[in-house]
């Protein structure tokens, strides 16, 4: 299992990914967790779809496809 590492510390791509991660985390905290913790039958995949897709796009751009 050999994953190619890219040195992108301090890059614009890393900054964008960090911002996307924060947006997703904030969205999940606001929209999903309250409903989940109150016992609602919800699935995390149904929340913050746009934020997750952007985060995954940037992650794939930086790290590429992972072998699992």
N, C-alpha and C positions, 0 to 999 in steps of 0.2 A: 504494500500500500504506500505509494510514493506520491505525495501531493506537492506540486510545484508551488514554492513560496514566491510571492512578489513583494518587493520592498516598497511599500506605499505609505510608510509612516509620514505623517504630515502632509499627505497629498490632498488634493481637492476631493478625490473620490472617497477617501477615508472620512473626511469631514462631512461629506454628504451622507455617507452611511451612518455615521454617528447621529446626525440630525434625524435621519429616517428611523433609526432605532428608538430615539427619544420620542418621536411622534407616535410610533406604534405603542410603546410602553404607556404613554399618557392616554392614548385612545383606549387601550385595553383596561387600564385602571378606571377610567371614567365610564365607559360603556358596558364592558363585560363583567367586571368583578362584582359590582353592586348586584346585578341580577343573579349571577352565579352564587354569591354568598347568601342571598336571600332565598335560595332554594329553587330558583327558576330552572326549568329544563332547557338549558342553552348550550350551544357548542361554540367554542372559541373561533372556529373557522368561519362563523357567520358574522363576526364582528371585525371592524377595522380592516376590511378587505383591501382597500386602496393603499392604506399605510403598509400593510404586510407585503403587498405586491411590489411596492417601491423599494422596501427594505430588501426583499429577496432579489430584485433586479440588481441593485447596487452590490449586494453581497456576491452575487454570481459574477458581476463585472470585476470585482476585486480578487476573489478567491477561486473563481471558476467552479465547475461542477465537482462536488465531493464524491468520492468513490462509494458512498453508502447511501 
